[in-house]
Amino acid sequence: MNSTNSGSLDSRRPFIFYGWIVMAVGFITLAAAFGIWYSFSVFFLAIIKEFGWSKASASSIFSIFLICHALAGLLAGYLQDRFGPRVVIPLGTCILAFALMLTSQSDSLWHFYVAYGIFAGASVSLIGFTSHSAFLPNWFERKRGLAVGIAMSGIGFGMLIIVPMVEKSIASFGWRTTYLFLAGAVLLLVVPLNAIFSRRSPEDLNLRPDGDAPDERDTQSRSFRMMKIMDADWANRDWNLRKASRTGRFWLLVATFFCLSYAYQGTLLHSISAMVEAGLTRNTAAFYFGILGITGSAGKILFGYLSDRFSRERANTIGGITAAVGILCLVYSAQLKSPLPLFFAFLFGLGYGAAAPLLPAVSADIFIGKSFGLIFAMISIGGGAGGALGAFLSGVLRDISGIYSIPLTICMLSLLLSCTFVWIAGPRKVRRMVKSKAHKTSAYRKE
């Protein structure tokens, strides 16, 4: 983020920094968006039961959703850079409600492709991860990982609350009516919250990141953590999409997102089906999926905090290894009658939680600037491609082999590969959190 003239900003510290209000609205919005996103793993079984499709065919719906979600991220990033969340998120929510109503009337595979795959995928991009990643990092610097982690933990709460509710609603009212319930709920909740409270950056309200007063860092005598620029030449460039795409770091981040999303989407979409095949009932599997969501929320906050205290690379690697061990538990669930599905929910959820705060934070550490929304959206296309391939190929491999162990093992290896790419990209070589004294700020980056 570029230096701001402190004289043009309000020196009074508000009672509550408005950035936390933005984080809270983001928490609720992301809970709604991703609760709908991951509830497809429950709709997945209901749709297969009604239409008799193979798992590969039903998975292709979600793959198209992920591809359209990623491609629409370019539009989401551009619109966020230009208009901000007060316009973009309510617009996306209205489109999402319309898409869910269309999905409720679907009677063939191509109907699902259009209604859920194209329209829902694009609209979730306008209100979801890519869209929020374009503006949430603007509000914090020293607490960027923690703050974004708190907002992104809404994803897990959405999984915890909405997915089991969807399962119960499908059992009671059917999947078509349940989609109508979701359309009404997201429209009534998300639109007014964002239209009233969301803001693009602290400068919109004459504030500074982290809620600092203009002269605070020059007058404090206590120690605190702040962002130190390690590569001034890189950090001071006015990054746009064209410049960023000519760097190796940009493509390493694309590869990171591809491998990470392959692993996570391939696992998440098929996890309930895999647990059912391991002997669990659908209700129990949906409950464990909810546990996965809540531990994911804890992981988002934990690893967001750890990434501020230590390097992004270390926090990401710990999260990746934890999630990989969780996948291993799911692989052996069918062979061993034990609490392994529950261990999967805890470990995979905790490790999976690292992705949401760390991917925007890693990208922001390297490419933060006025065009960051568009840059991050382009990087996220790698995630969309990886997620689409992971969801579809996992279904294909399950149909061919008759077991989930092969596709899940590939997901586990892809996850570990993504951790390697983050180390090579090296965000710590551009910016890193250090402990310092305020009177030494000349060597550090000021807002």
Secondary structure by P-SEA (a helix, b strand, c coil): cccccccccccccccccaaaaaaaaaaaaaaaaaaaaaaaaaaaaaaaaaccccaaaaaaaaaaaaaaaaaaaaaaaaaaacccccccaaaaaaaaaaaaaaaaacccaaaaacccccaaaaaaaaccaaaaaaccccccccaaaaaaaaaaaaaaaaaaccaaaaaaaaacccaaaaaaaaaaaaaaccaaaaaccccccccccccccccccccccccccbbbbbbbbcccccccccccaaaaaacaaaaaaaaaaaaaaaaaaaaaaaaaaaaaaacccaaaaaaaaaaaaaaaaaaaaaaaaaaaaccaaaaaaaaaaaaaaaaaaaaaccccccaaaaaaaaaaaaaaaaaaaaaaaaaaacccccaaaaaaaaaaaaaaaaaaaaaaaaaaaaaaaccaaaaaaaaaaaaaaaaaaaaaacccccbbbbbbbcccccccccc
